[in-house]
């Protein structure tokens, strides 16, 4: 952030310039992020961002864990078939405030296995998935994380053996600690720009 005008300095207004990466803070990954033919964020209509059937999974994840089907399948099978936004609350965000958070929260985060994305796109029709750690990719295995991103985002990801539902957009680095029940409705509002492969988002939840 850079303040370019200042009332107290004698300017006629306060003005600030903002400079940041598209994948900063709580943000969303578009299909274009990992698929050269994938859709950018601005191509989705306004109603896409209003999720009337969210669902919440609460299940702990440990540092560096690769979230796969072996331990998570039963929780995924309980996701209702009309779910449009799946929120995954693991409690990992507690590491943000710890001393040395840069090594734990950033570099030892859990991540999803590609098989989870393929399962969800085979058995459900989600629009988005969101979670309380920094990236779908665990930084303990970045090559696997790239494959996992494509499993969620690409039209033709590796390992697909049959028809898949549309790509699932990914909301990373969410604050879910205060969410104690499945929301009635969630609005995901991304910063819109041309050819957006990702963007910071404001997420609003209507609680029961």
C-alpha positions as CSV (number, residue, x, y, z in Angstrom):
1,X,0.0,0.0,0.0
2,X,1.3,3.5,-0.9
3,X,-0.4,6.7,0.2
4,X,-0.3,9.1,-2.7
5,X,-2.3,11.9,-1.2
6,X,-2.8,13.0,2.4
7,X,-5.3,15.5,3.8
8,X,-3.0,16.2,6.8
9,X,-0.2,16.9,4.4
10,X,-2.3,19.6,2.6
11,X,-3.7,17.6,-0.2
12,X,-7.4,17.8,-1.2
13,X,-8.1,14.2,-0.4
14,X,-6.7,10.9,0.9
15,X,-5.7,8.5,-1.9
16,X,-3.9,5.2,-1.7
17,X,-2.4,2.9,-4.4
18,X,-2.7,-0.8,-3.9
19,X,-0.2,-3.3,-5.4
20,X,-0.6,-7.0,-4.7
21,X,-0.6,-10.4,-6.4
22,X,-3.9,-11.9,-7.5
23,X,-3.4,-14.9,-5.2
24,X,-3.1,-12.9,-2.0
25,X,-4.9,-13.4,1.3
26,X,-8.3,-15.1,1.0
27,X,-8.5,-15.5,-2.7
28,X,-10.1,-17.7,-5.4
29,X,-8.4,-19.7,-8.2
30,X,-10.1,-19.7,-11.6
31,X,-9.8,-22.5,-14.1
32,X,-7.4,-20.3,-16.1
33,X,-5.0,-20.6,-13.2
34,X,-3.9,-24.1,-14.2
35,X,-5.6,-24.6,-17.6
36,X,-4.6,-22.5,-20.6
37,X,-8.1,-23.0,-22.0
38,X,-9.8,-22.5,-18.7
39,X,-12.4,-19.9,-17.9
40,X,-11.3,-16.6,-16.3
41,X,-13.2,-15.2,-13.3
42,X,-15.0,-12.4,-15.2
43,X,-16.7,-15.0,-17.5
44,X,-18.9,-16.3,-14.6
45,X,-22.3,-14.6,-14.3
46,X,-23.3,-12.8,-11.2
47,X,-25.6,-15.5,-10.0
48,X,-22.7,-18.0,-9.9
49,X,-21.3,-16.2,-6.9
50,X,-24.4,-16.6,-4.8
51,X,-24.3,-20.1,-3.2
52,X,-27.7,-21.1,-1.9
53,X,-26.7,-24.6,-0.8
54,X,-23.4,-24.5,1.1
55,X,-22.1,-27.4,3.2
56,X,-19.6,-27.5,6.0
57,X,-17.1,-30.4,6.8
58,X,-15.4,-30.1,10.1
59,X,-12.4,-32.5,10.3
60,X,-8.9,-31.9,11.6
61,X,-5.9,-31.9,9.3
62,X,-2.3,-32.1,10.5
63,X,0.7,-30.3,9.2
64,X,1.8,-31.5,5.9
65,X,-1.1,-33.9,5.6
66,X,-2.3,-34.8,2.1
67,X,-6.0,-35.0,2.4
68,X,-7.1,-38.1,0.4
69,X,-10.1,-40.4,0.1
70,X,-8.9,-43.0,2.5
71,X,-9.6,-40.9,5.6
72,X,-12.0,-38.4,4.1
73,X,-14.4,-40.4,1.9
74,X,-17.1,-40.9,4.6
75,X,-17.2,-37.1,5.1
76,X,-17.4,-36.4,1.4
77,X,-20.1,-38.9,0.9
78,X,-22.3,-37.0,3.4
79,X,-22.1,-33.9,1.3
80,X,-25.6,-33.3,-0.1
81,X,-25.9,-33.7,-3.9
82,X,-27.2,-30.2,-4.4
83,X,-24.2,-28.6,-2.6
84,X,-22.8,-25.6,-4.6
85,X,-20.1,-24.5,-2.1
86,X,-18.2,-26.9,0.1
87,X,-16.4,-25.4,3.1
88,X,-13.7,-27.5,4.8
89,X,-12.9,-26.4,8.4
90,X,-9.7,-28.2,9.7
91,X,-8.7,-25.8,12.4
92,X,-5.3,-25.3,10.7
93,X,-5.8,-21.5,10.7
94,X,-4.8,-21.6,14.4
95,X,-1.2,-21.7,13.2
96,X,-1.5,-18.2,11.7
97,X,-1.0,-16.6,15.1
98,X,1.7,-18.9,16.5
99,X,5.4,-17.9,16.7
100,X,7.1,-19.2,13.6
101,X,3.8,-19.2,11.7
102,X,5.8,-18.7,8.4
103,X,7.2,-22.2,8.7
104,X,4.1,-23.9,10.0
105,X,1.1,-22.2,8.4
106,X,2.8,-21.3,5.1
107,X,5.3,-24.2,4.5
108,X,3.7,-27.1,6.4
109,X,0.1,-26.7,5.4
110,X,-2.2,-29.6,4.5
111,X,-3.2,-30.1,0.9
112,X,-5.7,-32.0,-1.1
113,X,-4.8,-35.1,-3.2
114,X,-5.9,-35.1,-6.8
115,X,-8.3,-38.0,-6.2
116,X,-10.5,-35.7,-4.0
117,X,-11.1,-33.3,-6.9
118,X,-11.8,-36.1,-9.3
119,X,-14.2,-37.7,-6.8
120,X,-16.1,-34.5,-6.2
121,X,-16.4,-33.8,-9.9
122,X,-17.6,-37.3,-10.6
123,X,-20.1,-37.6,-7.7
124,X,-21.1,-34.0,-7.0
125,X,-21.6,-30.7,-9.0
126,X,-19.9,-28.1,-6.8
127,X,-19.2,-24.6,-8.0
128,X,-16.5,-23.9,-5.4
129,X,-14.6,-25.4,-2.5
130,X,-13.1,-23.3,0.3
131,X,-10.8,-24.1,3.3
132,X,-8.9,-22.7,6.2
133,X,-5.3,-23.2,5.1
134,X,-3.1,-21.4,2.7
135,X,-3.3,-23.4,-0.5
136,X,-4.8,-26.5,-2.1
137,X,-1.2,-27.5,-2.6
138,X,0.7,-28.7,0.4
139,X,4.1,-27.0,0.2
140,X,5.6,-30.4,1.4
141,X,4.7,-31.8,-2.0
142,X,4.4,-29.1,-4.6
143,X,4.4,-31.3,-7.7
144,X,1.4,-33.3,-6.4
145,X,-0.3,-30.0,-5.6
146,X,-0.1,-28.9,-9.2
147,X,-1.8,-32.1,-10.2
148,X,-4.4,-31.6,-7.5
149,X,-5.1,-28.0,-8.8
150,X,-5.7,-29.4,-12.3
151,X,-8.0,-32.1,-10.9
152,X,-10.2,-29.4,-9.5
153,X,-9.8,-26.7,-12.2
154,X,-8.9,-28.2,-15.6
155,X,-11.4,-29.5,-18.2
156,X,-9.3,-32.6,-18.8
157,X,-7.1,-33.3,-15.7
158,X,-4.7,-36.2,-15.3
159,X,-6.3,-39.4,-14.0
160,X,-9.9,-38.7,-15.1
161,X,-11.5,-42.0,-16.3
162,X,-14.9,-40.7,-17.2
163,X,-17.2,-37.7,-17.6
164,X,-16.6,-34.9,-15.0
165,X,-18.7,-32.1,-13.8
166,X,-17.6,-28.5,-14.4
167,X,-14.3,-27.3,-12.8
168,X,-14.5,-26.5,-9.1
169,X,-13.2,-23.1,-8.2
170,X,-10.9,-22.9,-5.2
171,X,-11.2,-20.4,-2.3
172,X,-7.9,-20.6,-0.4
173,X,-6.8,-19.2,3.0
174,X,-10.2,-18.6,4.6
175,X,-11.1,-17.7,8.2
176,X,-13.6,-20.3,9.3
177,X,-12.9,-20.4,13.1
178,X,-16.1,-18.5,14.0
179,X,-18.3,-20.7,11.7
180,X,-20.1,-23.2,13.9
181,X,-22.9,-24.3,11.7
182,X,-23.7,-24.7,8.0
183,X,-24.5,-21.3,6.6
184,X,-27.9,-20.7,4.9
185,X,-26.3,-18.8,2.1
186,X,-22.8,-17.6,1.1
187,X,-21.8,-14.9,-1.3
188,X,-18.3,-15.0,-2.8
189,X,-17.3,-11.6,-4.2
190,X,-14.0,-11.6,-6.2
191,X,-12.2,-8.5,-7.4
192,X,-13.0,-8.5,-11.1
193,X,-10.5,-7.8,-13.8
194,X,-9.8,-8.9,-17.4
195,X,-8.3,-12.4,-17.9
196,X,-8.5,-13.1,-14.1
197,X,-6.7,-16.4,-13.2
198,X,-7.4,-15.6,-9.5
199,X,-8.4,-12.7,-7.2
200,X,-8.8,-11.7,-3.6
201,X,-12.4,-12.4,-2.5
202,X,-14.8,-11.1,0.2
203,X,-16.9,-13.9,1.5
204,X,-20.2,-13.2,3.2
205,X,-22.1,-15.9,5.0
206,X,-25.7,-15.8,6.2
207,X,-26.0,-17.9,9.3
208,X,-29.0,-20.0,10.4
